[in-house]
Amino acid sequence: MTGSLQVKNDKFYIVLNTVENAKRKQKWIATGLEAKGNKRRAEKLLRDTLTRYEAAPPAPKSDMLLSDCIRDWLKVVKRRVDEVTYQGYEQSANAQVIPYFEERRTKLCDVSVKLLQAYFDEEADHGRKDGSGGVSPASLRQYKNIINQTLNEAVKAELIPSNPCALVELPKMERFASTFYSAAQLKKLFDATKDDPLYPLIRITALYGLRRSEVLGLKWDSVDFDAGRLTIRHTVAKVTRKVEKDKTKNSSSHRSFPLTPEARAIFEAAQAAENENRRLCGKEYSENDYIFKWPDGRPFDPDYVTKHFARLLKNNGLPHIRFHEIRHSCASLLLNGGATLKDVQEYMGHADIKMTANIYGHLDTARKQELTNRIAGSIF
């Protein structure tokens, strides 16, 4: 309970900050004291009032549901994070976290470490089972993040005394094993897709190890033909709704690459095709600065790229990988070619080398084993 003195109509009022039915409220209490010459008496009244309220029996617990509290948190966090991050929170909350606790009618005041630990253990057990319905370690971390932030807000609002989620330990789960293409497999991919609309996009993704959002975000101001540079400065991402941003995922993602002869040829061909398509389509052409697009000027949609890439692999009898794993294949080739983890971190645009080590550390270890075997063969 907190409070303050306010002057209204030349008289002192005590203003108490309270929480009723999960909402912050102010309670005004008239002192009857004139503002002039009565400040000390008013301050004593304020202290006595706070003492009396704090000594009173606790108010009945709120019947607010945890699921409703999460919904309220979503409204708050939408103002704090970018649109793509919010879409991730929204999708996870609405698809899994909210339905789970709403079905059980879990009240905010009943949330405990034991209850949350049981929830995460149950989700992890589902994730360890074979099949497509299991939750991944990344999803489990997302669920905890949502609940943890929700309960932090509830603590700030004085709805609960502490956050039990802070004491929960996520169960250990095996990390998702990414699949990589070798150089020979990438060549087969290029040969199989050379007549496909996505072919130029796939080649640039593999050459520079770009994220889907980065390759789709390439605009003509990203390509400097005179200086021979490609700069990553825009992104197009989608979780539930497409978001175009004139900035990268983080400052490390804003990076430049030499424009190789192959890349130059791809971009020059794309520029020539765009000019010809604009002439053929006339007023029907969709004007924009994006490089990879349909003949009528519409940029490729992120979902189309993901789904069409999967169909390309299946139709051509190629091993299944996700589109994002073209990027991983690039990193694998760099490491196998002698690049260090630090080199790969900068090339991939990771903010922290720990992330690079977590994803590609086992590949670096394999390369070091090969080098050690060479040395051993020379010495012994």
For each residue, the residues with C-beta under 8 A, 3 or more apart:
1: 16 17 18 50 53 54
2: 16 17 50
3: 14 15 16 17 46 49 50
4: 14 15 46
5: 12 13 14 15 39 42 43 46
6: 12 13 14 15 28
7: 10 11 12 13 35
8: 11 13
9:
10: 7 34 35 36
11: 7 8 30 31 32 33 34 35
12: 5 6 7 31 33 34 35 38 39 42 45
13: 5 6 7 8 28 29 30 31
14: 3 4 5 6 28 29 31 42 45 46 49
15: 3 4 5 6 26 27 28 29
16: 1 2 3 26 27 29 49 50 53
17: 1 2 3 24 25 26
18: 1 24 25 26 27
19: 22 23 24 25 157 158 159
20: 23 25 59
21: 62 64
22: 19 62 64 69 72 108 157 159
23: 19 20
24: 17 18 19 157 158
25: 17 18 19 20
26: 15 16 17 18
27: 15 16 18
28: 6 13 14 15
29: 13 14 15 16 49
30: 11 13
31: 11 12 13 14 42 45
32: 11
33: 11 12 38 41 42 45
34: 10 11 12 37 38
35: 7 10 11 12 38 39
36: 10
37: 34
38: 12 33 34 35 41 42
39: 5 12 35 42 43
40: 43 44
41: 33 38 44 45
42: 5 12 14 31 33 38 39 45 46
43: 5 39 40 46 47
44: 40 41 47 48
45: 12 14 31 33 41 42 48 49
46: 3 4 5 14 42 43 49 50
47: 43 44 50 51
48: 44 45 51 52
49: 3 14 16 29 45 46 52 53
50: 1 2 3 16 46 47 53 54
51: 47 48 54 55
52: 48 49 55 56
53: 1 16 49 50 56
54: 1 50 51
55: 51 52
56: 52 53
57:
58:
59: 20
60:
61: 107 109
62: 21 22 107 108 109 159
63: 107 109
64: 21 22 68 69 107 108 109 159
65: 68 69 101 102 105 106 107 108
66: 69 70 101 106 107 108 111 150
67: 70 71 98 99 101 102 106
68: 64 65 71 72
69: 22 64 65 66 72 73 108 150 151 153 154 159
70: 66 67 73 74 93 97 98 101 146 147 150
71: 67 68 74 75 93 98
72: 22 68 69 75 76 153
73: 69 70 76 77 146 149 150 153
74: 70 71 77 78 86 89 90 93
75: 71 72 78
76: 72 73 79 80 153
77: 73 74 80 81 86 89 149
78: 74 75 81 86
79: 76
80: 76 77
81: 77 78 85 86 89
82: 85 86 243 245
83: 86 87 241 243
84: 87 88 237 238 239 243 245
85: 81 82 88 89
86: 74 77 78 81 82 83 89 90
87: 83 84 90 91 238 239 240 241 243
88: 84 85 91 92 142 239
89: 74 77 81 85 86 92 93 142 145 146
90: 74 86 87 93 94 239 240
91: 87 88 94 95 239 240
92: 88 89 95 96 97 139 142 143 146
93: 70 71 74 89 90 96 97 98 146
94: 90 91 98 99
95: 91 92 99
96: 92 93 99 100 135 139 143
97: 70 92 93 100 101 143 146 147
98: 67 70 71 93 94 101 102
99: 67 94 95 96 102 103
100: 96 97 103 104 119
101: 65 66 67 70 97 98 104 106
102: 65 67 98 99 105 106
103: 99 100
104: 100 101
105: 65 102
106: 65 66 67 101 102 110 111 115
107: 61 62 63 64 65 66 110 111
108: 22 62 64 65 66 69 111 154 159 160
109: 61 62 63 64 159 160
110: 106 107 115
111: 66 106 107 108 115 116 151 160 164
112: 115 116 164
113: 116 117 164 165 167 168
114: 117 118
115: 106 110 111 112 118 119 164
116: 111 112 113 119 120 147 164 165 168
117: 113 114 120 121 168 169
118: 114 115 121 122
119: 100 115 116 122 123
120: 116 117 123 124 140 143 144 168 170 171
121: 117 118 124 125 171
122: 118 119 125 126
123: 119 120 126 127 135 140 143
124: 120 121 127 128 135 140 170 171 173
125: 121 122 128 129
126: 122 123 129 133 134 135
127: 123 124 134 135 136 137 139 140 173
128: 124 125 134 173 174
129: 125 126 133 134
130: 134
131: 134
132:
133: 126 129
134: 126 127 128 129 130 131
135: 96 123 124 126 127 139 140 143
136: 127 139 140 173 176
137: 127 140 141 170 173 174 175 176
138: 141 142 176
139: 92 96 127 135 136 142 143
140: 120 123 124 127 135 136 137 143 144 170 171 173
141: 137 138 144 145 170
142: 88 89 92 138 139 145 146
143: 92 96 97 120 123 135 139 140 146 147
144: 120 140 141 147 148 165 168 170
145: 89 141 142 148 149
146: 70 73 89 92 93 97 142 143 149 150
147: 70 97 116 143 144 150 151 165
148: 144 145 151 152 163 165 166
149: 73 77 145 146 152 153
150: 66 69 70 73 146 147 153 154
151: 69 111 147 148 154 155 160 163 164 165
152: 148 149 155 156 163
153: 69 72 73 76 149 150 156 157
154: 69 108 150 151 157 159 160 163
155: 151 152 158 159 160 161 162 163
156: 152 153
157: 19 22 24 153 154
158: 19 24 155
159: 19 22 62 64 69 108 109 154 155
160: 108 109 111 151 154 155 163
161: 155
162: 155 166
163: 148 151 152 154 155 160 166
164: 111 112 113 115 116 151 167 168
165: 113 116 144 147 148 151 168
166: 148 162 163
167: 113 164
168: 113 116 117 120 144 164 165
169: 117
170: 120 124 137 140 141 144
171: 120 121 124 140
172:
173: 124 127 128 136 137 140
174: 128 137 177
175: 137 358
176: 136 137 138
177: 174
178: 325 328 359
179: 319 320 321 322 325 328
180: 321 325 328 329 332
181: 185 186 189 319 321 325 326 329
182: 185 186 329 332 333
183: 186 187 333
184: 187 188
185: 181 182 188 189 318 319 329
186: 181 182 183 189 190 206 326 329 333
187: 183 184 190 191
188: 184 185 191 192 318
189: 181 185 186 192 193 202 313 318
190: 186 187 193 194 199 202 203 206
191: 187 188 194
192: 188 189 312 316 318
193: 189 190 196 198 199 202 312 316
194: 190 191 199
195: 199
196: 193 199 312
197: 294 300
198: 193 201 202 300 305 308 309 312
199: 190 193 194 195 196 202 203
200: 203 204 266 269 270 292
201: 198 204 205 215 216 292 300 305
202: 189 190 193 198 199 205 206 309 326
203: 190 199 200 206 207 262 266
204: 200 201 207 208 210 215 218 263 266
205: 201 202 208 209 210 212 215 323 326 327 330
206: 186 190 202 203 209 326 329 330
207: 203 204 260 262 263 330
208: 204 205 230 257 263 330 347
209: 205 206 327 330 331 334 347 348
210: 204 205 214 215 232 327
211: 214 215 235 249 253 324 327 349
212: 205 215 216 237 302 305 306 323 324
213: 216 217 235 236 237 249 302
214: 210 211 217 218 232 235 248 253 349
215: 201 204 205 210 211 212 218 292
216: 201 212 213 235 236 290 292 299 300 302 305
217: 213 214 222 232 233 234 235 236 244 245 290
218: 204 214 215 222 223 230 232 234 290 291 292
219: 222 233 234 289 290 291
220: 223 271 289 291
221: 233 289
222: 217 218 219 230 231 232 233 234 291
223: 218 220 229 230 259 267 291
224: 227 228 229 230 231 259
225: 228 259 264 267 268
226:
227: 224
228: 224 225 258 259 264
229: 223 224 256 257 258 259
230: 208 218 222 223 224 256 257 258 259 263
231: 222 224 254 255 256 257
232: 210 214 217 218 222 248 253 254 255 256 349
233: 217 219 221 222 246 247 248 254
234: 217 218 219 222 244 245 246 247 248
235: 211 213 214 216 217 244 245 247 248 249
236: 213 216 217 242 243 244 245 290 299 302
237: 84 212 213 242 243 245 302
238: 84 87 241 242 243 301 302 303
239: 84 87 88 90 91
240: 87 90 91
241: 83 87 238
242: 236 237 238 301 302
243: 82 83 84 87 236 237 238
244: 217 234 235 236
245: 82 84 217 234 235 236 237
246: 233 234
247: 233 234 235 254
248: 214 232 233 234 235 251 253 254 349
249: 211 213 235 253 349
250: 253 349 351
251: 248 254 351
252: 255 345 346 349 350 351
253: 211 214 232 248 249 250 349 351
254: 231 232 233 247 248 251 349
255: 231 232 252 346 347 349
256: 229 230 231 232
257: 208 229 230 231 263
258: 228 229 230
259: 223 224 225 228 229 230 263 264 267
260: 207 263 264
261: 264 265
262: 203 207 265 266
263: 204 207 208 230 257 259 260 266 267
264: 225 228 259 260 261 267 268
265: 261 262 268 269
266: 200 203 204 262 263 269 270
267: 223 225 259 263 264 270 271 291
268: 225 264 265 271 272
269: 200 265 266 272 273
270: 200 266 267 273 274 291 292
271: 220 267 268 274 275
272: 268 269 275 276
273: 269 270 276 277 295
274: 270 271 277 278 293 297
275: 271 272 278 279
276: 272 273 279 280
277: 273 274 280 281 285 295 296 297
278: 274 275 281 285 287 297
279: 275 276 282
280: 276 277 295
281: 277 278 284 285 295 296 297
282: 279 285
283:
284: 281 296
285: 277 278 281 282 296 297
286: 293 296 297 298
287: 278 297
288: 293 297 299
289: 219 220 221
290: 216 217 218 219 236 293 299
291: 218 219 220 222 223 267 270
292: 200 201 215 216 218 270 299 300
293: 274 286 288 290 297 298 299 300
294: 197 297 298 299 300
295: 273 277 280 281
296: 277 281 284 285 286
297: 274 277 278 281 285 286 287 288 293 294
298: 286 293 294
299: 216 236 288 290 292 293 294
300: 197 198 201 216 292 293 294 304 305
301: 238 242 304 305
302: 212 213 216 236 237 238 242 305 306
303: 238 306 307
304: 300 301 307 308
305: 198 201 212 216 300 301 302 308 309 323
306: 212 302 303 309 310 322 323
307: 303 304 310 311
308: 198 304 305 311 312
309: 198 202 305 306 312 313 323
310: 306 307 313 314 320 322 323
311: 307 308 314 315
312: 192 193 196 198 308 309 315 316 318
313: 189 309 310 316 318 319 320 321
314: 310 311 317 318 320
315: 311 312
316: 192 193 312 313
317: 314
318: 185 188 189 192 312 313 314
319: 179 181 185 313
320: 179 310 313 314
321: 179 180 181 313 325 326 329
322: 179 306 310 325
323: 205 212 305 306 309 310 326
324: 211 212 327 328
325: 178 179 180 181 321 322 328 329
326: 181 186 202 205 206 321 323 329 330
327: 205 209 210 211 324 330 331 348
328: 178 179 180 324 325 331 332 359 360
329: 180 181 182 185 186 206 321 325 326 332 333
330: 205 206 207 208 209 326 327 333 334 347 348
331: 209 327 328 334 335 344 347 348 359 360 363
332: 180 182 328 329 335 336 360 363
333: 182 183 186 329 330 336 337
334: 209 330 331 337 339 343 344 347
335: 331 332 338 339 341 344 360 363 364 367
336: 332 333 363 367
337: 333 334
338: 335 367
339: 334 335 343 344 347
340: 343 344 364
341: 335 344 345 353 356 357 360 361 364
342: 345 346 353
343: 334 339 340 346 347
344: 331 334 335 339 340 341 347 348 356 360
345: 252 341 342 348 350 352 353 355 356
346: 252 255 342 343 349
347: 208 209 255 330 331 334 339 343 344
348: 209 327 330 331 344 345 356
349: 211 214 232 248 249 250 252 253 254 255 346
350: 252 345 353 355 356
351: 250 251 252 253 355
352: 345 355 356
353: 341 342 345 350 356 357
354: 357 358
355: 345 350 351 352 358 359
356: 341 344 345 348 350 352 353 359 360 361
357: 341 353 354 360 361 364
358: 175 354 355 361
359: 178 328 331 355 356
360: 328 331 332 335 341 344 356 357 363 364
361: 341 356 357 358 364 365
362: 365 366
363: 331 332 335 336 360 366 367
364: 335 340 341 357 360 361 367 368
365: 361 362 368 369
366: 362 363 369 370
367: 335 336 338 363 364 370 371
368: 364 365 371 372
369: 365 366 372 373
370: 366 367 373 374
371: 367 368 374 375
372: 368 369 375 376
373: 369 370 376 377
374: 370 371 377 378
375: 371 372 378 379
376: 372 373 379 380
377: 373 374 380
378: 374 375
379: 375 376
380: 376 377
